Amino acid sequence: MIEYEDGFTILFRLRGSVFPFAFLLTVPSLILTAAWCLLMNDIAETSDFVAVMVQEDFNKSQVWSALTASLALLIAFRTRQALQRFWEGTTLMHQMRGEWFDSVSCLISFSRAAKQ
């Protein structure tokens, strides 16, 4: 039997937890995003031309639309793949049920009670 620990300490263990791997993936992107924001603030303060170009080219609504579209595509792809796996499993389950039905019907038809 598996014994589980109580509390939130189980979440922050290195062995068997997903958090260390998640932090490994998110920390570099966090650092790059922070550096990009600092760089863009420095450029925007020193150059009015760059500030105007950045503000005109990338509105918050455009960034939000791009993020929403990419997230929608990701969810649609994963949903399609999950549905495909579900129907494949359902098909295999029906095939297995048919094979078991054939096996049982053969056992019954070839039994001694069927010969009488």
MIVEX-612358 format. One line per field, with one value per residue (C-alpha): residue number from 1; z, x, y. Coordinates in steps of 0.001 Angstrom, whole numbers, plus 524288, in hexadecimal, padded with zeros to 5 digits. Example, Ala and Ser with C-alpha at 12.3 -4.5 7.8 and 13.67 -1.06 7.14 Angstrom:
BEGIN
nr (1 2)
c3 (81E78 81BE4)
c1 (8300C 83566)
c2 (7EE6C 7FBDC)
//
This chain:
BEGIN
nr (1 2 3 4 5 6 7 8 9 10 11 12 13 14 15 16 17 18 19 20 21 22 23 24 25 26 27 28 29 30 31 32 33 34 35 36 37 38 39 40 41 42 43 44 45 46 47 48 49 50 51 52 53 54 55 56 57 58 59 60 61 62 63 64 65 66 67 68 69 70 71 72 73 74 75 76 77 78 79 80 81 82 83 84 85 86 87 88 89 90 91 92 93 94 95 96 97 98 99 100 101 102 103 104 105 106 107 108 109 110 111 112 113 114 115 116)
c3 (80000 7FCC7 8086B 80598 80D6F 81250 80F25 8046D 806C7 7FCD9 7F229 7F455 7F4F8 7EA53 7E817 7E25E 7E0DF 7D45F 7DA2C 7D87F 7CA11 7C86A 7CED4 7C5F5 7BA32 7BF50 7C588 7B8AB 7B235 7BE3E 7BD77 7AED6 7B0A0 7BB9B 7B397 7A7C0 7AFE0 7B5B4 7A85F 7A24C 7AD6B 7AB9C 79CDF 79E42 7A784 79F03 791A8 78E9F 7812E 786A8 7911E 786E4 77E1C 78931 78DF8 78068 77BD3 7879F 78E70 79A42 792BF 787D9 79161 79851 78B4A 78772 79492 79410 78633 78965 795BC 78E28 78400 78EA7 79598 788C9 78517 79276 79284 784FE 7890E 79598 78E30 78454 78F5B 795BB 78960 786EE 794B6 792F1 78634 78C68 797EE 78ECA 78764 79426 7986C 78B64 78CD4 79A9D 795CE 78AEE 79493 79E3A 79387 78E7E 79C46 79E3A 790F1 792A1 7A0B0 7A494 7A7E2 79A09 7941B 79B51)
c1 (80000 804CF 80618 803CF 8086F 7FEF0 80010 80664 81425 811C9 81093 81E0D 82603 83007 82CB0 81F5E 81AE8 8188B 81C35 82B15 82974 81F68 82887 8337C 82B26 82553 83107 83867 82C4F 829F1 837C5 836A6 82990 82EB8 83AC9 83252 82970 8350F 83B56 82ED0 82D15 83B02 83949 82C16 83196 83D56 83715 829DF 829CB 82B20 820F4 81731 81A15 818C0 80C22 80635 80A94 806BE 7FA44 7F625 7EA5E 7F300 7FBB1 7EF9E 7E9D5 7F650 7F718 7E8CF 7EA13 7F60D 7EF9D 7E340 7EB38 7F25F 7E5CA 7DF4D 7EAD0 7EB3B 7DC7F 7DCC0 7E7C1 7E0B1 7D422 7DB8E 7E19F 7D44B 7CE16 7D9A3 7D833 7C989 7CB98 7D58D 7CC69 7C164 7CA8F 7CEEE 7C0C4 7BDCB 7C95D 7C530 7B747 7BC65 7C4F7 7B9EF 7B079 7BA67 7BC6E 7ADDA 7AB70 7B680 7B373 7ADD7 7A098 79F16 7A161 795EE)
c2 (80000 80D99 81697 824F9 8308D 83AC1 8491C 85102 84BED 8412C 84B87 8513D 844C3 842C4 8348C 831AA 83FC6 8475C 8547F 85378 85035 85B0C 864DB 86040 863C6 87070 8772E 87994 87F45 887B3 88D00 88F99 89689 89F0D 8A285 8A5A6 8AE7D 8B5A1 8B722 8BC48 8C60D 8CAF7 8CC0F 8D2BF 8DCED 8E028 8E012 8E601 8DFC4 8D201 8D4E7 8D964 8CDB9 8C3F6 8C9EF 8CAA7 8BD49 8B54A 8B8F8 8B158 8AC6D 8A722 89FE5 89AB2 89649 88F46 8887B 88495 87F5C 8772F 87203 86EA8 86732 85FCA 85C23 8582E 84F74 848F6 846FD 840E3 837DC 83409 83153 82912 8211A 81F7B 81A27 81126 80BC9 80A3E 802E0 7F9CE 7F78C 7F376 7EA77 7E444 7E26C 7DBEE 7D2C3 7CEFC 7CCA8 7C3C7 7BC6B 7BA41 7B638 7AC53 7A70A 7A580 79F53 79565 791E0 784AB 78A6E 78F8B 7820D 77C21)
//
